[in-house]
Amino acid sequence: MYNGVINIYKERGYTSADVVAKLRGILHQKKIGHTGTLDPEAEGVLPVCLGNATKLVERLTDKRKEYVCTMRLGVETDTEDMTGQVLRESPVDVSEEEVRAAIESFVGEYLQVPPMYSALKQGGKRLYELAREGVSVERPPRRVEIFSVDISSVTLPLAVFSVSCSRGTYIRSLCRDIGEKLGCGAAMEKLLRSKSGEFTLDTARRLSEVEELAGKGEADSAIIGIEHFYEELPAYTVRAGYGKLLDNGNPLGTFAFEEEPETSGECRIYDENGAFRAVYAWDAGKGHFMPVTMYGSTEQT
C-alpha cells in the first residue's frame, strides 16, 4: 500500500471524487482521500492522500489556497458560474477602474453566503442535491478571508484576477458578490487552483502521468512521505524494547528514548529501526508523551 501525498493536476470535467476513484484503480488500493473539493469545470492543484496519509486530510485542507479566476460581468446564474442556468442578464455600465476597485474591496475578512450548488450539508443532504430538486434554502454566511488579489486584466465584460484566500472560500460566490457590488451581476467563467498549501502547479501530475509511472513500478517517485509534513517538529527514536509500546500507542516516558527529549509540544516518533511511526505530544500533567496521531508502518509497497 502507498502511504503519502500526491499532488494531482485535476483536469476539467472531473470531480474530485472522480480523481480519487481513478487513483484507486491506478494504484490498486482503496484508502485514498482528497484534500478539498474542486468544481468539475475547475482545474489545477488537488493534493490527494494515500493510505495512512489520509489522516493528514484535515491538516492539509486547512491551508491557504490560491486561484486564477476569469469573471464575466453582466450575468447571474443559479450555480454562480457559466455552467448554470442564466437567471438574469444586465448591461455592464461600469468602468475598468470601478471593476478593479470592487475586486480589491474584498481583500480582508468578510461574511460569504455559500452557493446552493455546493457540497455543504443541511438537514443531512448536500446543498447541490436540494438545488437539483428545485429547493433553495437559507444558507448562513461564513467568515472567510481574502488575503490578496492581483488583477491581471479587465476587458469588459471579463476580468481576470488571482486570489489568495482562506479555506472554505467559494470563488464563484466571490464573483457573485463582486457583481452585486457593481450592480450588474457576475458569474465565474473559468477557475484554476494554482496553489494549495505548499503544493503548486509545477509539481502537479496529471492522472495519465501517474498511470504511466505506476505501469513502470515508479509511482512512489511522485509521492511525498508523511513525515515531510511534520518536519518542523523535533524527532526522537525509541530505545530497543519499546517498539511494542509505541505500536500500541501507549504513553511514553522520557526514559523510552535514545536521547533526552524536550518536554514540551509535539514531536515525531521513530521506532528503533528508524521508521517514522507517530506524532506524540508532551503532557505535563501526566509526565509522559501521549499519542496525537499514529501512522504505523509508512513503507510503500
N, C-alpha and C positions, 0 to 999 in steps of 0.2 A: 504493500500500500504506500502511496506517495503521501508525505506529510510536509506541508509547507504552503507557500502562497505563490500563485502565478498571475502575472499581470496580463490580462486579456484585452485585446482591442475588439470591443463589441462593434460589430458591423450593423448597418441599418437593416431593419426587417426582422432582427432577432430580439426577443425579450431576454431579460437577464436570466429567467428560468430556462429559456432555450439553450443559453450558453452552458448552464450547469448540466442540463440533460445531455448535450453533445459531449461535454468533457467526461461525463460518466462513461459514455461509450468509447471514447478515445483512450482513456486511461484505465478502463475496466475496474472502476471502483465506485461505490455508491456515496461514500461520505465526502460530499463536496457542497460548499455553500458560497454564495456571492456576498459582497460587502456593500450593497446599495443598489437599488433598482434604477435602471436607465430605461426610458421610454423606448418602445420598439423602433421609432424613427430616429432616435438619438444614436450617436456613435461615440466611440472613444474608450477611455480607460475604465476597466472594470476588474479590480483585484478579486481573485477567487481563491478561497481557502480549501485546502485538500487535507483529508484525513484528520489527524489530531489538531491541525491548524484551524479547524472550524471553531475551536474555542477562541480564536482571535477575531471572529467576525465583528463582534460589538466593538472591540478595541480599534479595529481598522475602519469601521463605518463611521465612528465618531471623530472624523478628521475633516480638515478644511478641504473644500472642493474648488476646482477652477473649471470654467466653461467658456467656450466661444459661442455666442448666440447671434443668430440673424433674426431680427424682429420686423414684422410687417405691420405698419400703421394703417388705420382705417378699416380694420376688420375685427370682428369678435366672433368666436366660435364656442361651441359647447365644451370642447376639450381644451380650449385655450391655446391650441396650436393649429396648424393648417391642415391637419388630418381630419378635423371635426366638421360638424355641420355649421355652416355660416348662420349666425343669429342676427347679425347687423353689419351693415357697411356704411361708412361715413366718409365725407370728404376730408382730406388731410390738409387743413388750412393752418399749418404751423410752420415755423421756420426751422432751419437746421440748428440755430442757436437755442431755440426753445426745446427741441428734442434733446440736445446734449445736456441742457440744464435739468430736464426732467429725469433723464437717466442718472445723472450724477447726484440728484437729490435723494436717491435711495441708499446711498452709502451710509452705513451705520446700522443700528438695530431698528427693526420695525415689525409690526404685527401683520402677518401674512395669512390670509384665508386660503387654505389648500384647495386645489381643484377637485371637482366632483369625480373626474376621471383620474383617480389615484388609487394606490394600493392600501391607503389608510382604512382602518376598520371602524365601523359604527354599528352598534347593535349586533355584533358578531358577523357582519357582512362587509366585504370590501366595498368602498365607495364606487368603484367603477362598475361593480355588479349592480348596485342600485341605479346608477346612471343609465345602464343599458336597459333597465326595466322601466325607464322613464321617470324614476323617482329622484327628486332633488331634496336634500336635507341640509339643514343649517350646519355649517362647519365652524367650530370655534377657531378664532385666529390663533396662530402660534408665533412666538417670538423667534425671529431669525435675524441673522446679521450679514450684511453685505460689507465685506472688508475693503474691497476696492473695485472700481470699474475702469476699463481702458477702452475708449470708444475708437474703433478703427476707421469707420466711415459712416456717413449719413448721406444716403442718396435716396431721398424720399420717393416712395413710401417705406424704404428699407433702412434699417440701421444695424450695423454690426458692432458688437462690443464684447469684451472679455469681462468675466465676473469671477471674483474670489469670494466665496461665501461659506457660511456655516452649514453643518449637517441639517437636513430637513428643509432646505430652501428649494422651492419649486421655481425654476427659471421661467416656465410657462406662466406661472402666476405673477412673477415679477414683470413680465411683458404686459400682462393684463393690467397690472397696477400702473405701469408707466403710461399705457394707452388711456386709462381712466383719468390720470392726472392731466394729460394733454387734451382730453375731451373728444378724442376721435377714435378711441379704442385701439387695441393692438393684439396680435397673436404671434406666437413663436413660429418661425418658419423653418429654422434649422438649428440643431444643437450638437456641439462637440464637447465632450468632457475631456479636457486636456490634462487634468491632474486630480488625483485623489490621494491625499496624504503625501507620501513620498513617491508614489507611483506616477510616472509621466508617459507621454506618448512615445518617446524614443525607445522605451524598453517594453512597450506593449506588443504582444504577439497575437496574430490572428489565429482562429481555430485551425485553419489549414496548416499553419506553421507548426502548431503543437502536434497535430496529427502526423505530420511528416517526421518530427523528432521522435514521437512515440514509436513509429514504424521502424526507426533505426535503433530503438532502445536508448535514446538520448533525451527523453522527456525531462529527466532530472536536471538537465542543464538550464532549463527555463524556470526552475522552481527555487524560490528563496526559502531557506530553512527557518524554522520557528524561532530559534534563539536570536536571529538577527533583529527581531522586533523587541528584544529586551536588552540590547547591547549597552544601554545606559546604566543597567543595574550591575552591582558587584557580583562576582561569580565565586562560588565555593564548591569544593568537592568533598563528598563524604568519605570517611575513613573506611577501610576494608572491614566488612562485617556489618555495616549499617545500611547496606543496599536494600535489605528486606523491609526495614522500617520506612525507607524512602519509597519503595514500591507501593506500600500500603497507605502512603500519605499520612504517616504518623508525625507527631511533633518531634522536632529535632533540637537537642540542646547544643550549646556551643562546643561541647566535647566531641560531637559527632563529626566534626570537620577536620580536615588535614591542616588547615591554617586557622588562626584566630579570626572569627568573623566580626564585622561591625554589628553591634546590637542596636540597629535602627533601620527602619524602612524595609523595602522589598529587596530580594536578591535572586539570582539564578542558582539553581542547584544541579550539580552534575554527580553521576554515580562514580564508583571507584574506577570504572573503565573509561571515564572521560566523556560519557554521553549525557547530553542535556536532558533533564527529566522533569523539572518542575520550577515554578516560581513560589517562593516562600516569603513570609514577612515576619519580622520580629514582634513578638507580643510581650511587652514589658511586664504586664500583669502576671502572665504565666511563666515568664522566664524561659521561653522556648521560641524557636521559629515554627510558625504554623503555616500549613499549605494554603496557597491562594489559588493556583491553577496547576493541576497535574497533567503532564503531557505523555508520560510513559515513554516507550521507545520512539525515537524520531528518525529511525533509519528508513531510507526509501528503498522499496523493492519493486 
